[in-house]
Amino acid sequence: MAGTQRLPLHTQMLMPRAGINRAFALLYSCAILALLYHHFIDLLQSTSMVSVFLLLADSVLAFMWVTAQAFRMYPTHRQVFVEHLEQYVKESDYPGLDVFICTADPYKEPPMSVVNTALSVMAYDYPTEKLSVYVSDDGGSKLTLFAFMEAARFAAHWLPYCRKNKVVERCPKAHLDPPTPQGSQRPIRSSMRVRVENVVKRGSISHDYITKEGESEALSRWTDGFTPQNHPPVVQVLLEHGKDKDVTGHGMPNLVYISREKSTDSPHRFKAGALNVLLRVSATMTNAPVILTLDSDMYSNDPQTPLRALCYLLDPSMDPKLGYVQFPQVFHGINKNDIYGGELSHVFEVHMPGMDGLAGPIHVGSGGFFRRRVFYGCPSETLEMNRDRQVSHSIKSREVLAMAHHVAGCKYENQTEWGRKMGFRYGSLVEDVYTSCLMQCEGWKSIYCNPKRAAFLGKSPINLHDFLNQTMRWSVGLLEVAFSRYSPITFGVQSISLLSGLCFAHYTFWAIWAIPVTIYAFLPQLALLNSASIFPKISDPWFLLYVVLFLGAYGQDYLEFLLSGRPTQRWWNHQRAWMMRDCRYVGISTFGFNVTSKVVEEEQSKRYKQGIFEFGVPSPVFLPLTTAAIINLVAFLSGIAQAGRQRSIEDMFLQLFLAGFAVVNCWPVYEAMAWRRDQGKLPLKITVISVVLAWALYSTSSMAF
């Protein structure tokens, strides 16, 4: 009816805790300044290296604390009303949606897991003629292509089944593996799963499995000279809307497999390079105005997620500079107390809402709905290419496929702006953070959408080795951004805003947490072993400052955990994982891209569910942690003995407290060293090397104290 006011698509409000956060930041800043003043006075009175190291540690802690407060100044909560979307746009007028899914290794990222992700988004509550799914296989494996050939067949049964039964969990594994009242698709899925897993296990495809015309021709491209590092581009259209129908006669979404050209003579730019190929290939085929990026294991948990994104992207009142809508990563299968801190609760419950009140959140590599045009320059630029042009040709036509293969070539980007001013940006292993930072520097905005029902569910590492290696890879990539010409602390602060620049700086300088953690994990304890006091006595007024700083930092962290509805045990494990992760950075070196394994062994999974730490492999990644655990235990016992002899702990209380705090946190390490007999225990080799390193540190420290 004319003049009728439309209901809002979404609301936004500043969280009540913003005022408390600002007051606390002011008071705590005064305490930090007092501590730094105390260090400078000590340094003037004594030029020992101990004073220098303590000043360095607390200066880095102060810097990281300041950057962390930027998240807490404008925490924002949003709510979306999908039911109002029909008042703004008809379903037939929804924009096209291209979904990008990246995988790189069929043995670390099982093809069935990638297939489940693809099928979950193919079943979205979205017009099938406007939905296309592109799968990038950077491992160049015919096993992955075969898995998606099977997926295309299964989709003809799965999509109508989801529509008919109004299924909410549209990932086949999530819906069909548990006992369900409607299990008619289980035998079909089981047949697909068995065939795919058999093929992966054998490493070859039986001719009996090739049942559809054209499949043999597609697989014949894997010749003897075809390797993951050296092969021509492969673009295979598995489903095309308008030509391929499901069992009920409805059209199905487009499904396209892509393995970009690889050559040992050309850099492949890791995941950023794969995503840029997807951008170009999809532009030749469907050129949808909206793009969704997904990790291989991050399946859809809500079929209405695209509609939630459209509530922002299609809202005429929104800032035209809105570039993308970011959904949180939520992880299923995490054990009761989250022993590795894998749910990243601070990132998605504190940091992202905080950035949402500024220029918007970072992109986290998955779950981002982008306007395609954000990849081609700043909002004010007018480009020669028509980014919103409609593709009228069949995606299987010779012309379209020829162009798709051309833009997937490894030489295509030579002498172009791809990776610099276009597409995902090169120069860092964390292309998501780097690209989103540069997008905001160009003037684009973003929004954080965190619905009650998780939009996507993924996997988190369930062993300590994978957890530490994944963190290491992120940290190296973030440092590449921190020390680039586009460092957030310089370029970002100038181009976006002070607070947004500090938020990005907190991420990119994440690895420097290792400096204070390492100093406080070793220096006070070595001093304690040498009967040297390096902190104020209990009777000294400066002692209270240390107490205030410790309780203030941990208290804020703990309260934020409680406000997010998480139990105390999870908070404890989170802070322990933080210390373990940052102790790991000792000896950081050049680190290449390595896919985190998604393969889970049964016994390992059982131990994880029981809350038992998984070491297992004799990896040097554990050495800093185990060496620190040994030194802290010996220092704590030595300190107790000294206190017993002197009948006083006034001089050594803070050092004794730090050692005791570390011992409690390292308890799983001691269990893995001494008592456990399962396969997840700490290898004897690592324990012996750690003991030798601990003795060497102690022997060296005796000359310094």
C-alpha angles and dihedrals in degrees: 000000000000114000094016111141114234120233116248121266092214144355133219132202138172111245115247092236092069093089093049090048092054094048091048091048091054094050095042091049089059090053091050092050089050091052093050089049089052091052093049091051090050090048091053090051096043128022094195118140089241090067091046093051093047091050090049093049095049093043091056091045089051092050093049091045091052092050090048091055090062087073090056102052099078109016107178133200121201133189127197128209107203091175089068095056094090089064090064106036139011118238089243088060096053111126119251116268124212115193119205119202119182128201130165113179128032091205097050095034105037111222091231089061091052090046091053090052093050094047091049092059094039085062094056119137088253134112105277092217088062097045126087129171120205119191118200113204105192090175090064091222125165086205090067092047090051090050090056092047086058090045091054090056093046092048089066087066101030100054097054090042090057092048095047096047096035090234114193098190099059097174102106094219094050093047103037105035096069117061107276132181090234109051103149091121095051097088092048092049092045090054090050093047093049093049093048095045091047091052092049091047093051095038091224139077120241117226088232089067094058103090106147130075112258096022094101091051091050093049093044089076088078098088128165090273093052109106132162089252098041123036142111122262118279121201114174123178106211098174131017123191112239093028105049117060133188122235091276094052097256119136118254129221121264114270118193130180117207132185108176121220115274128197132173087225095060131059113243098201095220118246094346090060092050092050092050090053088052089051092054098040092048089049090059093048113032107348094201114192091227126056129192119199120204137178115235094255099037102100127184116266097178123045091204096059094108089054090054089054091048090056085072103029094050098038106116090207094059123104107271087224091069103127106174146357115226124206122197124256110242120188126215124203095038110147122249097270099028095232094193097042087242098155090071090216095173091055095053101029101039112013101043097047087046093054089044088068090056125040092321141271129302122258109254098201096262139047097036122137107204134188103236092229093065088076093061104058144295122328094258096053123103110210127204093231118077102235095188098048116136119240109225102177124090110265087230094055117120091240095053095044092048091053091045091054090046095054090045091060119114092232095051095091095052111121092006136109094246110132093014109056100354132056125349110347125248126220103075140060087228097065091164097062093037094050095045091048092053091045090057090046087056090054103265121137132208138201133216115225114190110171123188091249109059111249093210136017124203143166129269125201112272098195129063095235094058091042093054094043092049090050090048092053092050092048095051090049092048092050088053087060094042093057098037125104087261095055110161092225090063113013094028096050090051097043103040113017138291095262095043090048090051090050092054090043090055089059099040094048091044093118094062088074081085091073099063094032092053093045093049091043093057116013102062091042094050088048089051091052088054093047091245121143115215102165132064119277120252089255092053114098089225088065090071090056091060090049092051093048094048095046092043095053096042092040093055091047092049095048092051089054092051092048090054089057098251124138126248093250091060090051091052092050090047094056091044091051089049091056094044091049094050094045086056092067093074107121094015111186142168108313127187130207113287124175115237108238116247093188112112125199117217098235091044090051091052092052091048092052088052090054095249118147116242117220105146103141125076093238125158086224087085098051100089091048097046093044090052090048092054095046093048093049094049091044092050093050091045091050092051089051092049091049090051092052095045094036088222137085097183095111097043104032098112093046091047090048092051092049092047092047090052092047092055090049092047095051093111088055093054090048091051091048101046117014112027122093101178126104092263095064122116110272114249090235091063092047092052094047090048092052090051091048091048091051091048091052092049092049091050093046092056087071092054099050 
